[in-house]
Amino acid sequence: MLMLWYPKCTTCQKAKKWLDEQGLDIQVRDIKLENPRLEELRGWWTASGLPLKRFFNTSGLQYKALGLKDKLPGMTEEEQLSLLATDGMLVKRPILVGDGFVLTGFKPREWEEKLG
């Protein structure tokens, strides 16, 4: 499994600790240092079955600075994906990518259902 995270994010730290406690073998990738590529984001979004908005870090400084709350509704999905691919700090974290699933944000119950 791959977990995209920002090491300074407390939610990401909790998710990493939880995964470690489960004894799961995961690969971690710093979302700020190695931004998700457009192709990855498109694949994860498709696999997740989630609305694309769930991939945006709506509480992040970048999201607010760019006024995305008002801009996203007028953007195509391709434009939104391209925007996400420009800056890892725009992307919701952590993201957990496994065989046949993609989870955004850390919700222990949801993660336990998928991994348990």
Phi and psi in degrees as a GROMACS rama.xvg file:
@    title "Ramachandran Plot"
@    xaxis  label "Phi"
@    yaxis  label "Psi"
@TYPE xy
-118.777  130.709  LEU-2
-117.295  121.8  MET-3
-92.9419  128.488  LEU-4
-148.686  168.543  TRP-5
-118.432  111.118  TYR-6
-54.0895  -25.629  PRO-7
-84.3724  -8.15277  LYS-8
-80.3115  123.071  CYS-9
-65.9836  -35.1394  THR-10
-64.1463  -40.7463  THR-11
-64.1804  -39.3752  CYS-12
-62.7689  -41.4853  GLN-13
-63.4933  -41.7506  LYS-14
-63.7653  -43.8058  ALA-15
-62.6751  -43.8647  LYS-16
-61.6025  -43.8201  LYS-17
-61.2291  -45.9595  TRP-18
-62.6775  -41.7685  LEU-19
-61.2387  -42.0639  ASP-20
-64.6694  -28.0705  GLU-21
-79.8239  -8.71686  GLN-22
71.8615  25.5127  GLY-23
-87.0643  141.934  LEU-24
-87.2603  111.946  ASP-25
-129.019  152.624  ILE-26
-104.554  133.179  GLN-27
-109.669  147.643  VAL-28
-138.47  126.019  ARG-29
-71.1079  115.111  ASP-30
-66.7578  -22.2789  ILE-31
-83.5277  -37.8433  LYS-32
-80.9508  -32.875  LEU-33
-131.245  84.2306  GLU-34
-59.7935  139.798  ASN-35
-58.869  137.171  PRO-36
-81.345  158.742  ARG-37
-53.4688  -45.9348  LEU-38
-63.281  -40.4242  GLU-39
-62.4459  -49.2073  GLU-40
-59.5362  -43.2315  LEU-41
-61.4531  -45.2841  ARG-42
-64.5132  -43.5238  GLY-43
-65.9893  -42.1503  TRP-44
-61.5257  -46.3793  TRP-45
-61.2019  -45.8685  THR-46
-66.9442  -30.2568  ALA-47
-74.0613  -31.3933  SER-48
72.9958  8.9527  GLY-49
-90.5753  157.355  LEU-50
-62.6034  144.919  PRO-51
-58.7366  -30.9861  LEU-52
-58.4468  -27.9478  LYS-53
-66.8474  -12.3064  ARG-54
-91.0929  -4.30583  PHE-55
-93.9564  138.59  PHE-56
-82.4079  83.4044  ASN-57
-68.7839  -14.4023  THR-58
-99.6362  3.445  SER-59
-79.037  155.657  GLY-60
-62.691  -40.1609  LEU-61
-64.3756  -42.8933  GLN-62
-57.5671  -45.9888  TYR-63
-70.6528  -41.9047  LYS-64
-62.4712  -33.9697  ALA-65
-87.0285  -2.2183  LEU-66
63.0335  36.8553  GLY-67
-69.6816  -22.8627  LEU-68
-55.1371  -40.1032  LYS-69
-88.3849  -26.5762  ASP-70
-85.108  -35.4992  LYS-71
-56.46  -42.6344  LEU-72
-58.4549  -26.5976  PRO-73
-92.5807  1.71973  GLY-74
-100.45  147.905  MET-75
-73.4477  164  THR-76
-61.4773  -37.9297  GLU-77
-64.9467  -40.4361  GLU-78
-64.7316  -39.3696  GLU-79
-65.1418  -44.4712  GLN-80
-62.2413  -42.7994  LEU-81
-61.9315  -39.8757  SER-82
-64.2405  -45.376  LEU-83
-57.5696  -36.511  LEU-84
-72.4492  -9.78689  ALA-85
-84.6626  -23.3385  THR-86
-155.616  115.383  ASP-87
-59.5843  -24.2653  GLY-88
-73.711  -11.3058  MET-89
-82.3382  -16.5784  LEU-90
-89.2375  133.909  VAL-91
-58.0527  139.548  LYS-92
-141.409  156.897  ARG-93
-74.1935  161.933  PRO-94
-116.936  130.456  ILE-95
-114.225  120.014  LEU-96
-112.084  119.606  VAL-97
-128.278  -173.994  GLY-98
-70.5336  102.709  ASP-99
87.819  8.29919  GLY-100
-151.969  156.839  PHE-101
-139.669  126.503  VAL-102
-117.779  135.014  LEU-103
-113.454  137.7  THR-104
73.5868  161.837  GLY-105
-105.604  107.927  PHE-106
-123.257  99.4739  LYS-107
-49.2503  -41.7222  PRO-108
-63.995  -44.6652  ARG-109
-63.9179  -42.5912  GLU-110
-65.835  -39.3368  TRP-111
-65.3088  -38.3271  GLU-112
-61.9976  -41.9931  GLU-113
-74.6489  -34.6768  LYS-114
-102.598  -14.3323  LEU-115
